[in-house]
Amino acid sequence: MTSKPTITITYCPKCGWLLRSAYMAQELLTTFTDELKSVALCPSEVGGVFIIKLNDEVIFDRKEMERFPEIKELKKIVRDVISPDKSLGHTDR
């Protein structure tokens, strides 16, 4: 059995992005209860950072994408990597 993946959300506390990070963590933990080991929230020492990693792979970078991820989009990205056969219900439509 392979170990369950960890998601790390690195955010800029000076930008006030803790609540956004916590919301995304909550949504991911609720959707992927059985598939994830944890979701870690890590305050960045560099301003403007909002990066989401699955294990050590960046799956979303706010600066690169020039926006924040939509929660539906983030769930699909995570699902496609960790559990491709999992239905996301209305999010898939």
PyMOL Python script that loads the backbone (N, CA, C, O; Angstrom):
from pymol import cmd

cmd.read_pdbstr("""\
ATOM      1  N   MET A   1       0.846  -1.195   0.000  1.00  0.00           N
ATOM      2  CA  MET A   1       0.000   0.000   0.000  1.00  0.00           C
ATOM      3  C   MET A   1       0.888   1.253   0.000  1.00  0.00           C
ATOM      4  O   MET A   1       1.825   1.356   0.792  1.00  0.00           O
ATOM      5  N   THR A   2       0.587   2.188  -0.882  1.00  0.00           N
ATOM      6  CA  THR A   2       1.343   3.432  -0.907  1.00  0.00           C
ATOM      7  C   THR A   2       0.790   4.374   0.156  1.00  0.00           C
ATOM      8  O   THR A   2      -0.391   4.316   0.500  1.00  0.00           O
ATOM      9  N   SER A   3       1.648   5.233   0.667  1.00  0.00           N
ATOM     10  CA  SER A   3       1.201   6.153   1.710  1.00  0.00           C
ATOM     11  C   SER A   3       0.299   7.228   1.102  1.00  0.00           C
ATOM     12  O   SER A   3       0.408   7.565  -0.077  1.00  0.00           O
ATOM     13  N   LYS A   4      -0.582   7.747   1.930  1.00  0.00           N
ATOM     14  CA  LYS A   4      -1.516   8.776   1.477  1.00  0.00           C
ATOM     15  C   LYS A   4      -0.762  10.082   1.253  1.00  0.00           C
ATOM     16  O   LYS A   4       0.185  10.385   1.979  1.00  0.00           O
ATOM     17  N   PRO A   5      -1.175  10.856   0.253  1.00  0.00           N
ATOM     18  CA  PRO A   5      -0.495  12.109  -0.049  1.00  0.00           C
ATOM     19  C   PRO A   5      -0.813  13.220   0.954  1.00  0.00           C
ATOM     20  O   PRO A   5      -1.829  13.202   1.649  1.00  0.00           O
ATOM     21  N   THR A   6       0.093  14.170   0.993  1.00  0.00           N
ATOM     22  CA  THR A   6      -0.071  15.372   1.812  1.00  0.00           C
ATOM     23  C   THR A   6      -0.175  16.573   0.889  1.00  0.00           C
ATOM     24  O   THR A   6       0.551  16.674  -0.101  1.00  0.00           O
ATOM     25  N   ILE A   7      -1.075  17.474   1.217  1.00  0.00           N
ATOM     26  CA  ILE A   7      -1.186  18.730   0.480  1.00  0.00           C
ATOM     27  C   ILE A   7      -0.645  19.834   1.379  1.00  0.00           C
ATOM     28  O   ILE A   7      -0.945  19.884   2.572  1.00  0.00           O
ATOM     29  N   THR A   8       0.153  20.714   0.794  1.00  0.00           N
ATOM     30  CA  THR A   8       0.692  21.858   1.520  1.00  0.00           C
ATOM     31  C   THR A   8       0.229  23.130   0.828  1.00  0.00           C
ATOM     32  O   THR A   8       0.431  23.305  -0.374  1.00  0.00           O
ATOM     33  N   ILE A   9      -0.388  24.006   1.590  1.00  0.00           N
ATOM     34  CA  ILE A   9      -0.807  25.304   1.070  1.00  0.00           C
ATOM     35  C   ILE A   9       0.084  26.355   1.733  1.00  0.00           C
ATOM     36  O   ILE A   9      -0.010  26.601   2.935  1.00  0.00           O
ATOM     37  N   THR A  10       0.948  26.968   0.924  1.00  0.00           N
ATOM     38  CA  THR A  10       1.818  28.029   1.417  1.00  0.00           C
ATOM     39  C   THR A  10       1.183  29.352   1.013  1.00  0.00           C
ATOM     40  O   THR A  10       0.914  29.590  -0.164  1.00  0.00           O
ATOM     41  N   TYR A  11       0.948  30.206   1.999  1.00  0.00           N
ATOM     42  CA  TYR A  11       0.192  31.442   1.762  1.00  0.00           C
ATOM     43  C   TYR A  11       0.914  32.629   2.398  1.00  0.00           C
ATOM     44  O   TYR A  11       1.758  32.455   3.277  1.00  0.00           O
ATOM     45  N   CYS A  12       0.579  33.813   1.953  1.00  0.00           N
ATOM     46  CA  CYS A  12       1.145  35.046   2.504  1.00  0.00           C
ATOM     47  C   CYS A  12       0.253  35.561   3.637  1.00  0.00           C
ATOM     48  O   CYS A  12      -0.867  36.003   3.382  1.00  0.00           O
ATOM     49  N   PRO A  13       0.735  35.511   4.887  1.00  0.00           N
ATOM     50  CA  PRO A  13      -0.084  36.009   5.996  1.00  0.00           C
ATOM     51  C   PRO A  13      -0.268  37.533   5.941  1.00  0.00           C
ATOM     52  O   PRO A  13      -1.286  38.057   6.393  1.00  0.00           O
ATOM     53  N   LYS A  14       0.718  38.232   5.389  1.00  0.00           N
ATOM     54  CA  LYS A  14       0.622  39.696   5.310  1.00  0.00           C
ATOM     55  C   LYS A  14      -0.465  40.131   4.339  1.00  0.00           C
ATOM     56  O   LYS A  14      -1.014  41.226   4.461  1.00  0.00           O
ATOM     57  N   CYS A  15      -0.775  39.264   3.368  1.00  0.00           N
ATOM     58  CA  CYS A  15      -1.824  39.557   2.388  1.00  0.00           C
ATOM     59  C   CYS A  15      -3.212  39.184   2.926  1.00  0.00           C
ATOM     60  O   CYS A  15      -4.226  39.487   2.298  1.00  0.00           O
ATOM     61  N   GLY A  16      -3.251  38.527   4.089  1.00  0.00           N
ATOM     62  CA  GLY A  16      -4.535  38.138   4.675  1.00  0.00           C
ATOM     63  C   GLY A  16      -5.139  36.893   4.052  1.00  0.00           C
ATOM     64  O   GLY A  16      -6.361  36.762   3.987  1.00  0.00           O
ATOM     65  N   TRP A  17      -4.292  35.975   3.592  1.00  0.00           N
ATOM     66  CA  TRP A  17      -4.782  34.802   2.869  1.00  0.00           C
ATOM     67  C   TRP A  17      -4.932  33.557   3.731  1.00  0.00           C
ATOM     68  O   TRP A  17      -5.144  32.466   3.200  1.00  0.00           O
ATOM     69  N   LEU A  18      -4.827  33.696   5.060  1.00  0.00           N
ATOM     70  CA  LEU A  18      -5.010  32.537   5.939  1.00  0.00           C
ATOM     71  C   LEU A  18      -6.415  31.959   5.808  1.00  0.00           C
ATOM     72  O   LEU A  18      -6.565  30.744   5.681  1.00  0.00           O
ATOM     73  N   LEU A  19      -7.442  32.795   5.837  1.00  0.00           N
ATOM     74  CA  LEU A  19      -8.817  32.287   5.754  1.00  0.00           C
ATOM     75  C   LEU A  19      -9.082  31.568   4.441  1.00  0.00           C
ATOM     76  O   LEU A  19      -9.754  30.537   4.424  1.00  0.00           O
ATOM     77  N   ARG A  20      -8.565  32.099   3.345  1.00  0.00           N
ATOM     78  CA  ARG A  20      -8.706  31.455   2.034  1.00  0.00           C
ATOM     79  C   ARG A  20      -8.028  30.078   2.067  1.00  0.00           C
ATOM     80  O   ARG A  20      -8.577  29.094   1.571  1.00  0.00           O
ATOM     81  N   SER A  21      -6.834  30.024   2.657  1.00  0.00           N
ATOM     82  CA  SER A  21      -6.090  28.766   2.770  1.00  0.00           C
ATOM     83  C   SER A  21      -6.847  27.752   3.613  1.00  0.00           C
ATOM     84  O   SER A  21      -6.950  26.580   3.252  1.00  0.00           O
ATOM     85  N   ALA A  22      -7.376  28.217   4.742  1.00  0.00           N
ATOM     86  CA  ALA A  22      -8.110  27.331   5.652  1.00  0.00           C
ATOM     87  C   ALA A  22      -9.379  26.797   4.987  1.00  0.00           C
ATOM     88  O   ALA A  22      -9.730  25.629   5.157  1.00  0.00           O
ATOM     89  N   TYR A  23     -10.058  27.649   4.236  1.00  0.00           N
ATOM     90  CA  TYR A  23     -11.262  27.218   3.514  1.00  0.00           C
ATOM     91  C   TYR A  23     -10.917  26.122   2.501  1.00  0.00           C
ATOM     92  O   TYR A  23     -11.614  25.111   2.409  1.00  0.00           O
ATOM     93  N   MET A  24      -9.842  26.332   1.748  1.00  0.00           N
ATOM     94  CA  MET A  24      -9.447  25.334   0.754  1.00  0.00           C
ATOM     95  C   MET A  24      -9.033  24.032   1.432  1.00  0.00           C
ATOM     96  O   MET A  24      -9.351  22.948   0.944  1.00  0.00           O
ATOM     97  N   ALA A  25      -8.330  24.135   2.548  1.00  0.00           N
ATOM     98  CA  ALA A  25      -7.938  22.936   3.306  1.00  0.00           C
ATOM     99  C   ALA A  25      -9.173  22.179   3.768  1.00  0.00           C
ATOM    100  O   ALA A  25      -9.238  20.956   3.644  1.00  0.00           O
ATOM    101  N   GLN A  26     -10.151  22.899   4.299  1.00  0.00           N
ATOM    102  CA  GLN A  26     -11.393  22.278   4.772  1.00  0.00           C
ATOM    103  C   GLN A  26     -12.118  21.568   3.638  1.00  0.00           C
ATOM    104  O   GLN A  26     -12.578  20.439   3.807  1.00  0.00           O
ATOM    105  N   GLU A  27     -12.223  22.216   2.494  1.00  0.00           N
ATOM    106  CA  GLU A  27     -12.899  21.618   1.345  1.00  0.00           C
ATOM    107  C   GLU A  27     -12.182  20.350   0.873  1.00  0.00           C
ATOM    108  O   GLU A  27     -12.826  19.348   0.564  1.00  0.00           O
ATOM    109  N   LEU A  28     -10.856  20.399   0.820  1.00  0.00           N
ATOM    110  CA  LEU A  28     -10.093  19.231   0.379  1.00  0.00           C
ATOM    111  C   LEU A  28     -10.203  18.080   1.380  1.00  0.00           C
ATOM    112  O   LEU A  28     -10.360  16.925   0.985  1.00  0.00           O
ATOM    113  N   LEU A  29     -10.121  18.394   2.668  1.00  0.00           N
ATOM    114  CA  LEU A  29     -10.226  17.348   3.690  1.00  0.00           C
ATOM    115  C   LEU A  29     -11.624  16.738   3.723  1.00  0.00           C
ATOM    116  O   LEU A  29     -11.774  15.545   3.990  1.00  0.00           O
ATOM    117  N   THR A  30     -12.631  17.535   3.458  1.00  0.00           N
ATOM    118  CA  THR A  30     -14.007  17.030   3.430  1.00  0.00           C
ATOM    119  C   THR A  30     -14.228  16.132   2.208  1.00  0.00           C
ATOM    120  O   THR A  30     -14.848  15.073   2.315  1.00  0.00           O
ATOM    121  N   THR A  31     -13.726  16.552   1.067  1.00  0.00           N
ATOM    122  CA  THR A  31     -13.915  15.802  -0.178  1.00  0.00           C
ATOM    123  C   THR A  31     -13.067  14.535  -0.238  1.00  0.00           C
ATOM    124  O   THR A  31     -13.515  13.504  -0.739  1.00  0.00           O
ATOM    125  N   PHE A  32     -11.847  14.618   0.274  1.00  0.00           N
ATOM    126  CA  PHE A  32     -10.899  13.499   0.159  1.00  0.00           C
ATOM    127  C   PHE A  32     -10.553  12.906   1.533  1.00  0.00           C
ATOM    128  O   PHE A  32      -9.387  12.656   1.837  1.00  0.00           O
ATOM    129  N   THR A  33     -11.575  12.690   2.345  1.00  0.00           N
ATOM    130  CA  THR A  33     -11.410  12.178   3.705  1.00  0.00           C
ATOM    131  C   THR A  33     -10.558  10.922   3.759  1.00  0.00           C
ATOM    132  O   THR A  33      -9.658  10.816   4.593  1.00  0.00           O
ATOM    133  N   ASP A  34     -10.834   9.971   2.877  1.00  0.00           N
ATOM    134  CA  ASP A  34     -10.136   8.681   2.904  1.00  0.00           C
ATOM    135  C   ASP A  34      -8.840   8.678   2.094  1.00  0.00           C
ATOM    136  O   ASP A  34      -8.024   7.769   2.242  1.00  0.00           O
ATOM    137  N   GLU A  35      -8.643   9.680   1.244  1.00  0.00           N
ATOM    138  CA  GLU A  35      -7.509   9.656   0.326  1.00  0.00           C
ATOM    139  C   GLU A  35      -6.292  10.461   0.800  1.00  0.00           C
ATOM    140  O   GLU A  35      -5.167  10.175   0.391  1.00  0.00           O
ATOM    141  N   LEU A  36      -6.508  11.465   1.657  1.00  0.00           N
ATOM    142  CA  LEU A  36      -5.415  12.341   2.072  1.00  0.00           C
ATOM    143  C   LEU A  36      -4.893  12.016   3.460  1.00  0.00           C
ATOM    144  O   LEU A  36      -5.655  11.653   4.356  1.00  0.00           O
ATOM    145  N   LYS A  37      -3.593  12.149   3.628  1.00  0.00           N
ATOM    146  CA  LYS A  37      -2.985  12.029   4.955  1.00  0.00           C
ATOM    147  C   LYS A  37      -3.218  13.323   5.738  1.00  0.00           C
ATOM    148  O   LYS A  37      -3.615  13.292   6.903  1.00  0.00           O
ATOM    149  N   SER A  38      -2.963  14.472   5.077  1.00  0.00           N
ATOM    150  CA  SER A  38      -3.124  15.760   5.751  1.00  0.00           C
ATOM    151  C   SER A  38      -3.118  16.902   4.745  1.00  0.00           C
ATOM    152  O   SER A  38      -2.741  16.743   3.584  1.00  0.00           O
ATOM    153  N   VAL A  39      -3.551  18.059   5.236  1.00  0.00           N
ATOM    154  CA  VAL A  39      -3.386  19.316   4.515  1.00  0.00           C
ATOM    155  C   VAL A  39      -2.698  20.264   5.493  1.00  0.00           C
ATOM    156  O   VAL A  39      -3.217  20.547   6.572  1.00  0.00           O
ATOM    157  N   ALA A  40      -1.532  20.743   5.101  1.00  0.00           N
ATOM    158  CA  ALA A  40      -0.752  21.636   5.955  1.00  0.00           C
ATOM    159  C   ALA A  40      -0.862  23.065   5.462  1.00  0.00           C
ATOM    160  O   ALA A  40      -0.811  23.323   4.260  1.00  0.00           O
ATOM    161  N   LEU A  41      -1.014  24.001   6.403  1.00  0.00           N
ATOM    162  CA  LEU A  41      -1.026  25.421   6.077  1.00  0.00           C
ATOM    163  C   LEU A  41       0.302  26.009   6.540  1.00  0.00           C
ATOM    164  O   LEU A  41       0.650  25.929   7.719  1.00  0.00           O
ATOM    165  N   CYS A  42       1.042  26.603   5.599  1.00  0.00           N
ATOM    166  CA  CYS A  42       2.376  27.120   5.899  1.00  0.00           C
ATOM    167  C   CYS A  42       2.468  28.597   5.544  1.00  0.00           C
ATOM    168  O   CYS A  42       2.406  28.951   4.367  1.00  0.00           O
ATOM    169  N   PRO A  43       2.617  29.469   6.544  1.00  0.00           N
ATOM    170  CA  PRO A  43       2.788  30.889   6.245  1.00  0.00           C
ATOM    171  C   PRO A  43       4.125  31.129   5.543  1.00  0.00           C
ATOM    172  O   PRO A  43       5.153  30.584   5.944  1.00  0.00           O
ATOM    173  N   SER A  44       4.099  31.938   4.509  1.00  0.00           N
ATOM    174  CA  SER A  44       5.301  32.251   3.743  1.00  0.00           C
ATOM    175  C   SER A  44       5.986  33.478   4.316  1.00  0.00           C
ATOM    176  O   SER A  44       5.329  34.394   4.811  1.00  0.00           O
ATOM    177  N   GLU A  45       7.299  33.490   4.247  1.00  0.00           N
ATOM    178  CA  GLU A  45       8.051  34.681   4.652  1.00  0.00           C
ATOM    179  C   GLU A  45       8.198  35.646   3.488  1.00  0.00           C
ATOM    180  O   GLU A  45       8.644  36.780   3.657  1.00  0.00           O
ATOM    181  N   VAL A  46       7.812  35.175   2.289  1.00  0.00           N
ATOM    182  CA  VAL A  46       7.884  35.992   1.077  1.00  0.00           C
ATOM    183  C   VAL A  46       6.481  36.497   0.762  1.00  0.00           C
ATOM    184  O   VAL A  46       5.528  35.718   0.765  1.00  0.00           O
ATOM    185  N   GLY A  47       6.347  37.776   0.494  1.00  0.00           N
ATOM    186  CA  GLY A  47       5.045  38.365   0.213  1.00  0.00           C
ATOM    187  C   GLY A  47       4.421  37.876  -1.081  1.00  0.00           C
ATOM    188  O   GLY A  47       5.120  37.582  -2.050  1.00  0.00           O
ATOM    189  N   GLY A  48       3.098  37.793  -1.085  1.00  0.00           N
ATOM    190  CA  GLY A  48       2.348  37.470  -2.297  1.00  0.00           C
ATOM    191  C   GLY A  48       2.306  36.008  -2.689  1.00  0.00           C
ATOM    192  O   GLY A  48       1.793  35.668  -3.756  1.00  0.00           O
ATOM    193  N   VAL A  49       2.841  35.130  -1.837  1.00  0.00           N
ATOM    194  CA  VAL A  49       2.909  33.710  -2.178  1.00  0.00           C
ATOM    195  C   VAL A  49       1.590  33.000  -1.883  1.00  0.00           C
ATOM    196  O   VAL A  49       0.995  33.188  -0.822  1.00  0.00           O
ATOM    197  N   PHE A  50       1.144  32.188  -2.832  1.00  0.00           N
ATOM    198  CA  PHE A  50       0.020  31.279  -2.627  1.00  0.00           C
ATOM    199  C   PHE A  50       0.272  30.080  -3.539  1.00  0.00           C
ATOM    200  O   PHE A  50      -0.069  30.090  -4.722  1.00  0.00           O
ATOM    201  N   ILE A  51       0.880  29.046  -2.951  1.00  0.00           N
ATOM    202  CA  ILE A  51       1.283  27.862  -3.717  1.00  0.00           C
ATOM    203  C   ILE A  51       0.685  26.620  -3.073  1.00  0.00           C
ATOM    204  O   ILE A  51       0.742  26.449  -1.855  1.00  0.00           O
ATOM    205  N   ILE A  52       0.112  25.759  -3.901  1.00  0.00           N
ATOM    206  CA  ILE A  52      -0.453  24.496  -3.408  1.00  0.00           C
ATOM    207  C   ILE A  52       0.377  23.363  -3.993  1.00  0.00           C
ATOM    208  O   ILE A  52       0.578  23.273  -5.204  1.00  0.00           O
ATOM    209  N   LYS A  53       0.858  22.492  -3.089  1.00  0.00           N
ATOM    210  CA  LYS A  53       1.650  21.335  -3.509  1.00  0.00           C
ATOM    211  C   LYS A  53       0.952  20.055  -3.092  1.00  0.00           C
ATOM    212  O   LYS A  53       0.325  19.982  -2.035  1.00  0.00           O
ATOM    213  N   LEU A  54       1.073  19.054  -3.942  1.00  0.00           N
ATOM    214  CA  LEU A  54       0.621  17.698  -3.627  1.00  0.00           C
ATOM    215  C   LEU A  54       1.903  16.898  -3.473  1.00  0.00           C
ATOM    216  O   LEU A  54       2.632  16.680  -4.441  1.00  0.00           O
ATOM    217  N   ASN A  55       2.172  16.463  -2.250  1.00  0.00           N
ATOM    218  CA  ASN A  55       3.492  15.961  -1.877  1.00  0.00           C
ATOM    219  C   ASN A  55       4.490  17.065  -2.219  1.00  0.00           C
ATOM    220  O   ASN A  55       4.385  18.158  -1.663  1.00  0.00           O
ATOM    221  N   ASP A  56       5.439  16.829  -3.099  1.00  0.00           N
ATOM    222  CA  ASP A  56       6.420  17.878  -3.411  1.00  0.00           C
ATOM    223  C   ASP A  56       6.186  18.546  -4.764  1.00  0.00           C
ATOM    224  O   ASP A  56       7.000  19.353  -5.213  1.00  0.00           O
ATOM    225  N   GLU A  57       5.075  18.207  -5.408  1.00  0.00           N
ATOM    226  CA  GLU A  57       4.796  18.739  -6.742  1.00  0.00           C
ATOM    227  C   GLU A  57       3.836  19.927  -6.662  1.00  0.00           C
ATOM    228  O   GLU A  57       2.763  19.830  -6.066  1.00  0.00           O
ATOM    229  N   VAL A  58       4.233  21.044  -7.265  1.00  0.00           N
ATOM    230  CA  VAL A  58       3.358  22.220  -7.309  1.00  0.00           C
ATOM    231  C   VAL A  58       2.188  21.913  -8.230  1.00  0.00           C
ATOM    232  O   VAL A  58       2.380  21.564  -9.395  1.00  0.00           O
ATOM    233  N   ILE A  59       0.964  22.044  -7.700  1.00  0.00           N
ATOM    234  CA  ILE A  59      -0.218  21.834  -8.537  1.00  0.00           C
ATOM    235  C   ILE A  59      -0.946  23.145  -8.828  1.00  0.00           C
ATOM    236  O   ILE A  59      -1.789  23.212  -9.722  1.00  0.00           O
ATOM    237  N   PHE A  60      -0.604  24.202  -8.050  1.00  0.00           N
ATOM    238  CA  PHE A  60      -1.174  25.520  -8.346  1.00  0.00           C
ATOM    239  C   PHE A  60      -0.289  26.601  -7.740  1.00  0.00           C
ATOM    240  O   PHE A  60       0.087  26.538  -6.569  1.00  0.00           O
ATOM    241  N   ASP A  61       0.036  27.599  -8.567  1.00  0.00           N
ATOM    242  CA  ASP A  61       0.847  28.732  -8.125  1.00  0.00           C
ATOM    243  C   ASP A  61       0.125  30.010  -8.560  1.00  0.00           C
ATOM    244  O   ASP A  61      -0.044  30.267  -9.751  1.00  0.00           O
ATOM    245  N   ARG A  62      -0.292  30.798  -7.579  1.00  0.00           N
ATOM    246  CA  ARG A  62      -1.055  32.012  -7.865  1.00  0.00           C
ATOM    247  C   ARG A  62      -0.304  32.968  -8.789  1.00  0.00           C
ATOM    248  O   ARG A  62      -0.902  33.547  -9.696  1.00  0.00           O
ATOM    249  N   LYS A  63       0.968  33.132  -8.574  1.00  0.00           N
ATOM    250  CA  LYS A  63       1.738  34.064  -9.419  1.00  0.00           C
ATOM    251  C   LYS A  63       1.807  33.577 -10.862  1.00  0.00           C
ATOM    252  O   LYS A  63       1.652  34.359 -11.801  1.00  0.00           O
ATOM    253  N   GLU A  64       2.040  32.284 -11.026  1.00  0.00           N
ATOM    254  CA  GLU A  64       2.138  31.712 -12.375  1.00  0.00           C
ATOM    255  C   GLU A  64       0.802  31.804 -13.109  1.00  0.00           C
ATOM    256  O   GLU A  64       0.756  32.137 -14.293  1.00  0.00           O
ATOM    257  N   MET A  65      -0.288  31.503 -12.389  1.00  0.00           N
ATOM    258  CA  MET A  65      -1.618  31.500 -13.007  1.00  0.00           C
ATOM    259  C   MET A  65      -2.278  32.886 -13.018  1.00  0.00           C
ATOM    260  O   MET A  65      -3.277  33.101 -13.705  1.00  0.00           O
ATOM    261  N   GLU A  66      -1.706  33.821 -12.248  1.00  0.00           N
ATOM    262  CA  GLU A  66      -2.224  35.193 -12.123  1.00  0.00           C
ATOM    263  C   GLU A  66      -3.629  35.241 -11.548  1.00  0.00           C
ATOM    264  O   GLU A  66      -4.416  36.128 -11.879  1.00  0.00           O
ATOM    265  N   ARG A  67      -3.944  34.264 -10.670  1.00  0.00           N
ATOM    266  CA  ARG A  67      -5.248  34.202 -10.019  1.00  0.00           C
ATOM    267  C   ARG A  67      -5.204  33.111  -8.952  1.00  0.00           C
ATOM    268  O   ARG A  67      -4.253  32.334  -8.875  1.00  0.00           O
ATOM    269  N   PHE A  68      -6.240  33.073  -8.142  1.00  0.00           N
ATOM    270  CA  PHE A  68      -6.404  31.977  -7.186  1.00  0.00           C
ATOM    271  C   PHE A  68      -7.167  30.840  -7.861  1.00  0.00           C
ATOM    272  O   PHE A  68      -7.900  31.072  -8.823  1.00  0.00           O
ATOM    273  N   PRO A  69      -7.002  29.609  -7.365  1.00  0.00           N
ATOM    274  CA  PRO A  69      -7.787  28.520  -7.948  1.00  0.00           C
ATOM    275  C   PRO A  69      -9.244  28.594  -7.495  1.00  0.00           C
ATOM    276  O   PRO A  69      -9.532  28.988  -6.365  1.00  0.00           O
ATOM    277  N   GLU A  70     -10.144  28.217  -8.373  1.00  0.00           N
ATOM    278  CA  GLU A  70     -11.531  27.995  -7.966  1.00  0.00           C
ATOM    279  C   GLU A  70     -11.542  26.683  -7.201  1.00  0.00           C
ATOM    280  O   GLU A  70     -10.759  25.788  -7.516  1.00  0.00           O
ATOM    281  N   ILE A  71     -12.406  26.544  -6.207  1.00  0.00           N
ATOM    282  CA  ILE A  71     -12.406  25.327  -5.393  1.00  0.00           C
ATOM    283  C   ILE A  71     -12.751  24.096  -6.242  1.00  0.00           C
ATOM    284  O   ILE A  71     -12.183  23.025  -6.031  1.00  0.00           O
ATOM    285  N   LYS A  72     -13.676  24.242  -7.199  1.00  0.00           N
ATOM    286  CA  LYS A  72     -14.015  23.126  -8.098  1.00  0.00           C
ATOM    287  C   LYS A  72     -12.787  22.676  -8.878  1.00  0.00           C
ATOM    288  O   LYS A  72     -12.508  21.483  -9.004  1.00  0.00           O
ATOM    289  N   GLU A  73     -12.065  23.656  -9.395  1.00  0.00           N
ATOM    290  CA  GLU A  73     -10.864  23.387 -10.184  1.00  0.00           C
ATOM    291  C   GLU A  73      -9.815  22.672  -9.332  1.00  0.00           C
ATOM    292  O   GLU A  73      -9.199  21.707  -9.784  1.00  0.00           O
ATOM    293  N   LEU A  74      -9.613  23.141  -8.109  1.00  0.00           N
ATOM    294  CA  LEU A  74      -8.625  22.538  -7.220  1.00  0.00           C
ATOM    295  C   LEU A  74      -8.992  21.095  -6.886  1.00  0.00           C
ATOM    296  O   LEU A  74      -8.128  20.218  -6.879  1.00  0.00           O
ATOM    297  N   LYS A  75     -10.256  20.853  -6.614  1.00  0.00           N
ATOM    298  CA  LYS A  75     -10.697  19.481  -6.314  1.00  0.00           C
ATOM    299  C   LYS A  75     -10.457  18.557  -7.508  1.00  0.00           C
ATOM    300  O   LYS A  75     -10.044  17.411  -7.329  1.00  0.00           O
ATOM    301  N   LYS A  76     -10.709  19.043  -8.716  1.00  0.00           N
ATOM    302  CA  LYS A  76     -10.483  18.217  -9.910  1.00  0.00           C
ATOM    303  C   LYS A  76      -9.000  17.913 -10.100  1.00  0.00           C
ATOM    304  O   LYS A  76      -8.635  16.787 -10.440  1.00  0.00           O
ATOM    305  N   ILE A  77      -8.144  18.914  -9.880  1.00  0.00           N
ATOM    306  CA  ILE A  77      -6.694  18.698 -10.007  1.00  0.00           C
ATOM    307  C   ILE A  77      -6.241  17.624  -9.029  1.00  0.00           C
ATOM    308  O   ILE A  77      -5.519  16.700  -9.403  1.00  0.00           O
ATOM    309  N   VAL A  78      -6.669  17.748  -7.773  1.00  0.00           N
ATOM    310  CA  VAL A  78      -6.280  16.783  -6.738  1.00  0.00           C
ATOM    311  C   VAL A  78      -6.845  15.406  -7.064  1.00  0.00           C
ATOM    312  O   VAL A  78      -6.127  14.408  -6.997  1.00  0.00           O
ATOM    313  N   ARG A  79      -8.116  15.345  -7.413  1.00  0.00           N
ATOM    314  CA  ARG A  79      -8.764  14.071  -7.735  1.00  0.00           C
ATOM    315  C   ARG A  79      -8.052  13.355  -8.880  1.00  0.00           C
ATOM    316  O   ARG A  79      -7.806  12.151  -8.810  1.00  0.00           O
ATOM    317  N   ASP A  80      -7.722  14.103  -9.935  1.00  0.00           N
ATOM    318  CA  ASP A  80      -7.096  13.496 -11.108  1.00  0.00           C
ATOM    319  C   ASP A  80      -5.755  12.844 -10.775  1.00  0.00           C
ATOM    320  O   ASP A  80      -5.334  11.914 -11.463  1.00  0.00           O
ATOM    321  N   VAL A  81      -5.088  13.317  -9.739  1.00  0.00           N
ATOM    322  CA  VAL A  81      -3.805  12.749  -9.335  1.00  0.00           C
ATOM    323  C   VAL A  81      -3.977  11.608  -8.339  1.00  0.00           C
ATOM    324  O   VAL A  81      -3.369  10.550  -8.505  1.00  0.00           O
ATOM    325  N   ILE A  82      -4.799  11.808  -7.304  1.00  0.00           N
ATOM    326  CA  ILE A  82      -4.832  10.824  -6.212  1.00  0.00           C
ATOM    327  C   ILE A  82      -5.919   9.768  -6.328  1.00  0.00           C
ATOM    328  O   ILE A  82      -5.782   8.679  -5.770  1.00  0.00           O
ATOM    329  N   SER A  83      -7.005  10.072  -7.051  1.00  0.00           N
ATOM    330  CA  SER A  83      -8.114   9.128  -7.128  1.00  0.00           C
ATOM    331  C   SER A  83      -8.937   9.376  -8.394  1.00  0.00           C
ATOM    332  O   SER A  83     -10.082   9.819  -8.314  1.00  0.00           O
ATOM    333  N   PRO A  84      -8.345   9.087  -9.579  1.00  0.00           N
ATOM    334  CA  PRO A  84      -8.980   9.436 -10.856  1.00  0.00           C
ATOM    335  C   PRO A  84     -10.400   8.897 -11.050  1.00  0.00           C
ATOM    336  O   PRO A  84     -11.180   9.478 -11.804  1.00  0.00           O
ATOM    337  N   ASP A  85     -10.743   7.798 -10.381  1.00  0.00           N
ATOM    338  CA  ASP A  85     -12.074   7.229 -10.560  1.00  0.00           C
ATOM    339  C   ASP A  85     -13.117   7.812  -9.620  1.00  0.00           C
ATOM    340  O   ASP A  85     -14.300   7.494  -9.741  1.00  0.00           O
ATOM    341  N   LYS A  86     -12.703   8.655  -8.692  1.00  0.00           N
ATOM    342  CA  LYS A  86     -13.627   9.225  -7.705  1.00  0.00           C
ATOM    343  C   LYS A  86     -14.566  10.237  -8.360  1.00  0.00           C
ATOM    344  O   LYS A  86     -14.136  11.105  -9.121  1.00  0.00           O
ATOM    345  N   SER A  87     -15.837  10.107  -8.053  1.00  0.00           N
ATOM    346  CA  SER A  87     -16.823  11.067  -8.528  1.00  0.00           C
ATOM    347  C   SER A  87     -16.831  12.281  -7.602  1.00  0.00           C
ATOM    348  O   SER A  87     -16.801  12.143  -6.379  1.00  0.00           O
ATOM    349  N   LEU A  88     -16.871  13.459  -8.195  1.00  0.00           N
ATOM    350  CA  LEU A  88     -16.976  14.680  -7.397  1.00  0.00           C
ATOM    351  C   LEU A  88     -18.396  15.231  -7.424  1.00  0.00           C
ATOM    352  O   LEU A  88     -18.628  16.393  -7.091  1.00  0.00           O
ATOM    353  N   GLY A  89     -19.336  14.392  -7.820  1.00  0.00           N
ATOM    354  CA  GLY A  89     -20.734  14.817  -7.823  1.00  0.00           C
ATOM    355  C   GLY A  89     -20.974  16.009  -8.733  1.00  0.00           C
ATOM    356  O   GLY A  89     -20.573  16.000  -9.897  1.00  0.00           O
ATOM    357  N   HIS A  90     -21.635  17.044  -8.196  1.00  0.00           N
ATOM    358  CA  HIS A  90     -21.982  18.210  -9.012  1.00  0.00           C
ATOM    359  C   HIS A  90     -20.752  18.967  -9.523  1.00  0.00           C
ATOM    360  O   HIS A  90     -20.848  19.698 -10.508  1.00  0.00           O
ATOM    361  N   THR A  91     -19.607  18.805  -8.872  1.00  0.00           N
ATOM    362  CA  THR A  91     -18.383  19.470  -9.321  1.00  0.00           C
ATOM    363  C   THR A  91     -17.928  18.953 -10.672  1.00  0.00           C
ATOM    364  O   THR A  91     -17.289  19.685 -11.428  1.00  0.00           O
ATOM    365  N   ASP A  92     -18.244  17.702 -10.991  1.00  0.00           N
ATOM    366  CA  ASP A  92     -17.856  17.118 -12.270  1.00  0.00           C
ATOM    367  C   ASP A  92     -18.697  17.648 -13.441  1.00  0.00           C
ATOM    368  O   ASP A  92     -18.280  17.551 -14.595  1.00  0.00           O
ATOM    369  N   ARG A  93     -19.844  18.192 -13.155  1.00  0.00           N
ATOM    370  CA  ARG A  93     -20.729  18.674 -14.234  1.00  0.00           C
ATOM    371  C   ARG A  93     -20.335  20.041 -14.694  1.00  0.00           C
ATOM    372  O   ARG A  93     -20.969  20.596 -15.591  1.00  0.00           O
TER     373      ARG A  93
END
""", "prot")
cmd.dss("prot")
cmd.show_as("cartoon", "prot")
cmd.util.cbc("prot")
cmd.orient("prot")
